[in-house]
């Protein structure tokens, strides 16, 4: 993966405009140590600020632009994410050990992540510079199996 900060900043600026997120202040935070993720976004909705973390040390995905789009879509969907999380708390309570709550939460998070992935791939195919889809995790699995 190309991890040049100038490219990350350019992709962030471009996709922030495309996704109509210009009213957010987003700080790029390159992670240059071992980290289990390729990217993440931390959000303060009250201040409309976010920190976009990008693993530049050992990324798990191969397309930087796809990653930026993916994380910005999490920002775009943040309100719905929080609403569903609150609803789960109202219905199932706050006991994270409750199997019903855990089931509903896992189903929601799986659906959210797959939806964000699909949307990121769609946006990438329509407006991305690098239209190659990342096969990062599944390719590592294939390589491990064949080694």
C-alpha positions, 0 to 999 in steps of 0.5 A: 500500500502506498502510505505517502502522507501527501497522498493520504491528505489528498485523498482525505480532502477529495473524499471529504468534499465528495461525501459532503463532510466539509463541515467536519474538522478531520485530523489525520493521524498516521500510526507508525507502530505495530497496530492490528488495524489499517484504519479507524476514525474517532468522532466527537459529533458535538464538536464535529471533529474527528481523528482519522488514524491510518496504519502507515507501518504495517497496513492490512489493506492494499488500497489507501484510497479505499481505506480513506473512503471506508473510514469517512463513510463511518463518519457519515453513518455515525449518527445511525450507528449511535442510534442503533447502539442506544436502541440496543441498550434500551432493549437489552440493557447494558450488560455486555455479557447478555447473550441476546444483546451480544447477538444483536450487537454482533449482527448490527456491527457485521451488517454495518461493516459490510454495508460500509465496505460495499459503499466504499467499493462503489464510490471507489469504482465511480470516482477513485483514482486507484480503482483496485479493490483491496483483498488484504485479509483474504489474500493473507489467508490464501498465502498462509494456507499455501505456504 
